[in-house]
Every structure is written in structure tokens, then in C-alpha cells.
Amino acid sequence: NIVINGDMVFAQRQTSVSVTASNTPTYSLDRMSAWNYPNTSTAVATWAKDGPSFPDDGDMAPGFSSYGRYTTTTAQATLGTNNFAGIQYLPEGYDLGAIKWGTPEALSSTVSFWVRSSLPGKYSFNMQVAASSTFRYTIPYTINVANVWEKKVIHIPAFPQSNVYGVTAGIGVGVYMFWAVALGSSYLATDEGLTTNGVQYGVTGMNNLLGTLNATFDLTGIQWEVGDNATDFEYLNYGDELRLCQRYFQIVPITNAYVSAATQVNGNYSLMTSMRTQPTIGLTGVIEVNDNSVNNTQSSATFFSYGTGQIKFVQLTSFTGLTVNRPVIMRFDANNNLLTLRAEIQ
């Protein structure tokens, strides 16, 4: 399976996040981003997971314990021509060597997934090769019954043409995979399949999930594999799949800190696993430290990070009144004192 976290078992950031009308991805689930642009509607992306006993209570797709949900929280009955909304997955170029697109040995492949919606009808799946912005392959599918899980299978042909449909190897995006839930007319085409011009994301006649308040779209069990048949979902070892997700996003604690200035603490952190590229760093909350004399909390999250190995050096600033050269401990009972490391493709 080319798709990481296709069974939706990891959501390291948060279990619910608002999807605002911006041209940027919003993450709740690891590796899956939600989009809503530039709509007047609002939406929320959530993560649902069953308990450790995985009871068959009808909420989960057969064989799965988690799913991602896209919910309309402010409706927009009429879409603008350039509106789009949906769920996206971006595999790296390095992940796609097995399909050999752009070479005479190119292979066909199959995408399968489980889907459910409160609004049955026509939806669209779209795939775009990043190396060729004109390549788009779009297939419609139908959700037949409201609020019932259905498995969909989409066949992707081989594309041997070099310099047109080839995938660029590397740490950048290989292809864009997009499950559209609402599209303006600029992104719709009358015919399914391959197009080499325009910006087709879906096929005319598809549903507008954003037009119905509290409408939901659920997705899990995504598998993309070489060959013409959809095989049983490939479940990875829980720890192995977590490490794959941590290549793109992880949360780490700060250790071994000392005061280097009245406003600054220097410390170290260690990566859980190697990341795709040098990460962008954030905080899960304010940082609080104790120098065995007084607690001190950051007034804001300003920091600098250095190093390219597994162990990195970090400077945390915006403290006040620290005593230089004192060692400090992180007060994990008061605040999280955790760094967020982001190395997503987009």
C-alpha cells in the first residue's frame, strides 16, 4: 500500500480542527489534509476511533477502527466558480517507484477506499501528477445509501509517456490524490478519465456537501497498489506506521536546558525518527521552566533551532527575569513543554 495511515489510526495533532476558507491544508489526521477554498462556508475535520476492544457497533467500516470525517458547519448553497473542498493525500515521489510511470515499464494500479456520507449521490476522485500540472485523472463514484459504509474501487491505467506523465523521484510530492466534496464550475468537466489541459478535479453533477448544514463525509481504508485488482487492506504494525507518520510530523519533549540569558533558555531535543526534511517548529503550548528557585513561563512562543542530525539544539526566548547559567527543568505537570515538528510536503 503506497498510502501511509490509510486506515486513519493516527491523529497526532488534534482530533478536531476547523477548516477555514483559505488556500492552505488543514491537518487533523496524519498525512490527510482537509481543504475549503475560498468558500463562505465553514467545515470541521475530525477523527473518530473505536475503543481497544473494537466493538462492531456499526459506526466503523468493516475491519477498521478509525476514520476521518469532513463536516459542513456553515452551509453555502451556491458555490463560486473557483470554490473547491475535499480531502487530500500527498505521497512522496520516492514512494511511487513501483508504478514506473513515465517509462516503458509503466504499470497500472488500483485505488480502493471505504466511504460514507449523510448526503448520498455522485462524488469524484482525482489524481494529478505533480511533475506535470496538466495531467489529471478523474473518476466519479456514487454513494448509494446515506450513512452506510461502501467500498469503492478505482482503476488507474499505466502512463508510460516520458516527460508528460512521469513521477519525479525525491522527497517532494509525487502525485496529488483528492476526494472532492464540493467543486465550483471551473473545476468540473463533462467527461471522466484523463485530461491533459484545464484544472479538472471532478465531473459535473457531483454533490455539493457544503450546501447542507451538518452534512458529513467519512473516509477510511485507503489503499493504492500496483495491479488491476483491489486486494485486502494491508495493515501495518502499529509502531511501524507511527514511525512513517513521524517522518512528516512529530511531537517531542525538550531536555537538558540551561539559562543563557535573562530571556532565553537553551536546550536539546531528539527526533523520534528521521524526518522528510528540516522541520518547521512550533509549540503545543507555553513553555514553563524551574531553576530550583522560581517557575518562569514564556510570554510568547519564540524560538530558534539548529542542527541537522537526530539531536538538535534549540533556543527558547521571550522569558523574563531568568538567572544566567542556571540549569532548568521543564515543568511538564504545568504545561506540555512539547515541540511540534512539521515536515509535510504541503
N, C-alpha and C positions, 0 to 999 in steps of 0.2 A: 504494500500500500504506500503510495507516494505521499499521502496526506498525513501530517502529524496532528494528533489529537482529534482525529476524525470521529472518535466515539465520545468526544466532548467531556472527558473526565477531569480536565484541569482548567481552573479559572483562578490563577494566582492573584490577579489584581483586585477584583471585586465581583460579587455575584449579581450586581445590578448596576447599570450605568446609563445615564441619559444620552440619547443620540441627538445632538443638536444639528441645526441646519448649516453645516459647514462642509467644505470640501476636504475633510480630513477623516482618517479612520478612527473609530471608537472601539476600544477593546474591553470586553469582559472575559469571554473565553480566550484561552491561549490560542494563538495562531488564527483566530477568526475575528474579522473586524466587521462592524456594522456601519452602514452609510445612510445618510439622509440629506441630499443636497439638491438645490438650495430651497428646500420646501418650507412653507409656513407651518406645516405640521411638525409635531414632535413625536419622538418614539423613545423606547427604552429597550436595551439589550440585557437579557437576564440569563442566568444559569440555573438549571434545575437538576438536582441529584437525589437519587433514592438513598435510603439508609444502607448500612452494611449488610443487611440480610437480603437486599434487592427483592422485596416482595413484588409479586405480579399484581399490582393494583390497577393496571390499565393505563397509568399515566406515562409509562416508558414504552419506547418501541421495543419489539421483541428482541431479547438478547442484550439490551443496553440499559445502563443505569443512570445516564445523564443526557441532557440535550440543551441546545441553545434556543432562545426564544426572542423574536422581534415583535414588539407590541406597539400599536399606534396609541399615543396618549393625547394627541390633539389632531383631530381629523382635518383633511384637506380634500374636499370633494373633487375639485378641478385642479389637475396638475398643469404646471407650466411646461413649455416645450422642452426645456433643458433640465427638468427635475429627474432625479433617479434615487432609488433607495433599495437596499438589499444587504446581503451578507457576502463577504469576500474572503477567499483564501489565496495566499501567495506562496507557492513553492519556489525554492531557490533554483537557479539554473543547474547547480550541481546535483539536485535531486532528480533531474529528468534525463539523465544519460541513457536509461533503459529504453526510452521510446525512440531515440535516434532520429528525431525529426531533423530535416534539412540534409539528410544523407540518403544514398540509395537503399540503405538497410532500414529505413524508417518503418515503425511498427504501428499498428492500430492499437487502440486502448479502450477501456471501459470505465465510466464513472457511475457509481451507484450510491444511493443515499436513501435514508428514511426521512419522510417529510409529513407534516400535519399542519392544518390551518383551520381557523374558525370560519374562513371565507373560501369555500371551495371554488374551483374554476381553473382557468389557464394561467400558468406561470412560465417563466423562461430561465434556462440555464445558459450561461455564456462563458466561452473561453477565448482569451486573447493572448497571443504570443507577444511577449514583451519586446523581442528583437525586431518585430515588425508590427507597428501600430495599426496597419491596415488589415491584419489578419484577425478575423473574428469568426468564431464558430458558435452558432446559436441553435438550441433545440428547445422547443416548447414541451411542456408536460402538463398533465391535468391532475389536480387533486379532486377526487371524485366525491368524497363524503366529508362533511365538516367534522373536525375534531377527532379524526381517526387516522392513526399512523398508516402510511402507504409507502411501499418501497418503489423507487424509480430507478431505471437503468438507462443510461445514455451511452451510445456507441460513438467513439471518436475515430475517424479514419486516419490512416497514416499520411503524413505530409513530407514527401521526400525532397521537394524543391529547395535547393540551396539558396541562401541569401534572401529568401522570401518567408519561409515557414520554419526556419531553423531556430533552435533554442540556444541561447548563448550560455555556455558553461561559466560558472562563477558564483559568487555569493549574492549577486543581485537577483531580481525577480526573473523567474523563468517564464511563467505564464500567469495571467490573471484568471481566477475562477470566480464566477459571480452568479449568485442566486438572487435574481431580481424580484422585488415585491411590489415595486411601483416604478413606472417609466413614463417620462414625457414623450411626445411625438417624435422629437429629434433622435431618440434612441431606439425607435421601433422600426422594424422592417416587415414587409408583407410575406417574405419567404424565409424559411428556416434554412439552416446549414451554413455553408461557408460564404463569407463576403470578404472581398479584398479592397473595399473602399467604404467610406462612411463610418459611422460610430454606432453600429447596431449592437444593442445589449439584449434585445428581446423581440418578440413577434407581436404584431398588432392583435388586439383582442384580449390581451392578458389583464389580469385583475389589478386593481389599484388598492392595495392593502391600506394605504394611508387615507383612503376615503371613508373608512369605517372606524369610528371610535372604539378602542379596546380590541380591535381585530388582532389576531395573533398568527405568527408563522413560526413553526418549530422545525428544527433540523438536527439530525444526528446520523451516525453510521456512515460517514462519507468515506468512500474508498475509490481510489484511482489506480488502476492496474493495467499492465500490458496484456493484450489479448482481446478477443471478441466476446468473452463471457464474463459475467459478474460472479466471482467466487464468494464463498463465505467471508465475512469480515475478518480481517487479520488483527486479532487482539494482541497488543504488545504487553510485555511485562510492565507493571505499573511504574517501577523505578526507571526502567529504560525510557519509557515515554516521557516521564517528567524531565529527564536529562535532555531529551530532544527539545522539549518546550523551553527549557532554561537556556538553550542556545540563543533564544530571541528575547527572553525576559526572565529575570530572576530577582529575588529579594534576599539581601544579605545583611548580616549584622556588622557593626563597626567594632573593632577590637584594638587593644594596645594603643590607647590615646594618651596624649600629654598636652599641656598648655604651652603654646609657642608665642602667644601674645595675649593681651588682655581681652581681645575679642575673638581669639582663634584657638581651635583645638586641632592638632594633627593626629591622624590615626591610620590604621590599616584595615583593609577588608580583603577577603579571599573569594574568588569566583567559585560558585558551585560546580560549574563546568565551563569549558571554553565557549565564548560567545561568537556569534557570526561576525561581528565587527566591534570596534571600540564602542562601548555603550554610552548612551546618554543617561545621566544620573539624576535621580530625584529622591525625595524622602517620603516615607509613609506618614510622617507627622513631624512635629517639632522634636529637636534633639535635647535631651536633658542629661547633664553630667554631674558628677560629685567628686570633689577633690579631697574628700575626708574632712572637709571643714564646712562647705556650703554647697547647696544644689544651685545649678545655673542652667537656665533654659534659653535656647535661641529665641530671638525675636522674629527671625525670618530664616528661610532656608537658602542660604548662600554657601556654595562650596566649590572646591576645585579638586580634580582628581588627576593622578599621574600614574604612569606605568602601563606596560603592555602585556605583562605576564599574568599568572593566576593570582598573585598577591599584588594589590595596588595600594598606593599611598593617597590619602585624601586629607584635604584641609577643610574644616568646617568653620565658617565665620559667622558674624552677627551676634556673637555673645557679648556680654558686658561684664566688666569687673573681675575677670579671671586673674589668677596669680601665676605669672610666667614660671615655666619649668616644673610645675607640679604635675604628677601623673593624675589622670582622672579615670573614673569608671563610668560606664554607661548605665543609666537608671532605666532598665528595661521594665521595671514594675510601674514606673510613672508614665513613660512614653515608649513607643515602639523602638526608637533609635535604629531604624532599619533603612537601608538604601534600596531604592528601586533602580534596576539596571535594564535599560531598554535598547535592544539591537534589532528591532523589527525592520523588515525590508521597506515598509512604508508607514 
